[in-house]
């Protein structure tokens, strides 16, 4: 089968500082200040065209960072990413300008994607209708709830007909009816052979929609395979994770990082 996404040895490094002074000194002096933090470390996986892959992992495992890198929003510090076709990321507030109205955001996003004025005029009513924002479409996005922002982002993304769709917790907010409508569109995309990445903390949504699971653990790939193979192991881990104290979780995290770095 043809590859839609190839992620090869991708790492994302950030420099963490304890205060603004350290950041400034790190820029103007030869001495190193701050410390390196790897949000992702040597991550590799491949997606075939038509794959529906779920990203799972506890908070801080790098799911959103990897989604943003695949979408081309942030660059990797090292490694390579191949994408076949137009990619669209749906995340709460992703790419939305807070000071602009919903309508202005639609026009700006479509212009940035290369649509002409004729196409924008044609697509705009469909996007507004799908978003169910009504009169709020002409209000500043900064006044929107997280659910309203998610609806607008989803409506724009599915109407530009991308080859690769990344959904990062966008269906975890807002009303159930809109989520069901969105899943209906995603099923149509699935039937059309489009590739989708789905990030969610909902095990039920993963079981319902995904075919493969990429399990990230503190920036590394813990496991990758079919839903039937990976999700039971991850579900069992989460059950144990929820019973851990804050101190036990921190100890587990440090132990995992030490093992990966060994």
N, C-alpha and C positions, 0 to 999 in steps of 0.2 A: 504493500500500500504506500501511497505518497505521504510524505511528511508535511504536516502543517506547522509544527513548532519543533525546533531543536534547541535545547538549552545545554550548553557544554561547559562544564567547570566554571560556572558563574559564581562570583563572589561580590559582595557589596560591603565596603568598609566605610565607616563613619569615624570621625575624630570627636571624642567627647571631652568637654572641658568642664571644670568645676565652677568657673566664673568667666565673665567677659574678658577680664584682664589676661587670663591664660590664652584665650583665643587670639588676642592682639599680639601678645609676646611670641606666640607660635608663628605668626606671620612675618614679624620684623626681626627676629633673632635666630641665630643658627641652632640654638638649643631647642630640643623637643619639649613641648608642653602638651598636656592632655594625654589621653590613651585611646588606642584603636579599639573599635567595637565592630565586630563582623555580624551584620544582620543576616547575611548569607555567606556560606563558605563551601566552595566547590560543588555547587548544585548542578546535577545533570539529569535530564529526562527528555523523552521524545513523545510527541503526540501525532498520531496519524490523522489524516483528514477525516472528519466525522466523529472523532473521539469526544466524549464528554467526561472530563476529568475533574474530580473534586480535590481541592486542597484542604487538608485537615492539619490540626496541630493546636496546642494551647497558645494563649496570647504570647506574643514575642517570638514566635517560631519562624517568622519571615514570610508568611503567606501573602500579605499585602505588598511587601517589598518585591517579591517575585512576580506578582501580578503586574505591578507598575513597570517592572523591567521588561516583561514580555510585551506589554502594551506600548513600550517605547517612551514612557513618560519620564523615567529616570534611567540613566545609563549604569551599566554594571561597572564595578571597579576593575574587574578582570573577567575573562571568559568570553564566550560568544553566544549570541542568540539569533536564530534564523526564524523568520515568520513568512509564511506564504500567503500573501494577500493582505487586505485592509483589516486592521485590528481595532476593536472598540472596547474600552473599559467602562463598566458601569459600577460606580461606587458612590456613596453618599457625598455629594458636593463636588465630585471629581470633575474638574474642568469648568465648573460654574463660577461666574463672576458675581460676587455677592451684591455689588452696587447696581448691577443691571437687572432689568425685569426678566421674567421667564421668557417672554417673546424675544427680547434682545439677545438673550443667551442662545436661543435656538438659531437665530440668524448668524450670530458670531461663530458658533460651533460649525455650522454648515459652510460658512465662508472659508473657515480655516481648513476644512476638509476638501475644499476645491469645488463646491457646488456653485453654480451660477444663480443669478437672481431669479430666473424662470423656475429652476428646480426648487429653490428655496420657497418661492410663493406656492408651489404645488405641494410641497411636503409639510409646510407649516401647519395647515389646518389638521392634517392627519396626526401630527405630533401632539398638538394641543388637545385634540379629541382623546387620544390614547392616554395622555397624562391625567385627564379628569380634573385639571386645575381650575377650569371655569374662569371666573373673573380675576382670580389670583395670577393669571398668566401675565398681567400687566403691572404686577406689584414687584418690588425689588426682591431678589432671591434671599437677601439677608433676613427678610421677614417670614420666610418659609420654615415649616417644621422639617425635621429630618426626613419624615415620610414623604412630604411634598417634593423635597429636593431629589429624593430617590426616584419618585415617579417621573419627574421631568428628565432626569438623566437616562432612565430606562427608555422613555418614549423617544428621546432623540436617538439613542444608540440602536434600537431595533429598527428604526425607520431608515437608517442610512445603509442597511443591508450589508453588514460587515462579513468577512470570511471567517474571522476569529472573534468570538465574543467572550469577554472576561467579566464575570459578575462577582463583585467583592462585597458580600454582606448587604447587597442592595435590596434583597427581599426580606431582610430581617426586621425592617421597620415598616410602618404604615399598616393599612388594613389588609385583612385576609383575602377579601374579594379581589383587590388589585394584584396581590401575589398570585392568586390562582389564574387570573387573566394573563399575567406575565409568563407563568409556567406554560400556558397554552401556546403562546408565541414561541417559547423556547423549544417546545415539542415540535412545532412546525419547522424551526431551524434545524432541529435534529434530523427530521425526515428529509430535509434538503441537503444533508451531508455536511453541514457547517460544523466547525470545531468550537467547542465551548469549554471554558475553565470556570469552575463554580467554587467560590470560597464561602463557607458557611459553618457556623457552629451547630447547625441542626443536623443530627444524624438521620432523622427521618427524611429531610430534603435530599440528603446524599443518597440514601437508599432508593428514593423515588425517582431520582433523575440521572444520577451518574453511572458510568460504566467502569471507570477506573478511579483509583485513589492514590494521590501523592501525599504521604505523611511526612510533614516537616517537623523537625525537633531542634529548636534553638539554632536555626539557620542551616541545618544539614538535612539530607534526605534520610529519614529513618526507614521508610519502606515505600515501594511502588508496585502496584499490581491491580488485579480486578477488585471490584467492590466486594465480591464474595470472599476473597482472600484477605483483604486488608481491613475492611470495616469492623468485623468481629474483634480483631486484635486491638484496634483503636478504641472501640467501645469499652472493652474490658479495661484498657489503660485509663480511660477517662473516669470510669467508675472508681478506680483506686485513687486517681488524682484528686477527685472531689473530696475524698475522705482525709487527705493529707492536711497537716497544719501548714501555716505559712512558712515556718522554719523547715519543715520536711520538704516542701516544694522547692525552696531555695537550695537545700542540700542536694536534692535530686538534680536540679539544673546544673549545679557546679560539678557534680559527678559525671553527668553526660558530657559537658564541655571538656572536662579533663580527659575522658575516654577518646573523644573525637580528636583532641589535640595531641594525644600520645603518639 
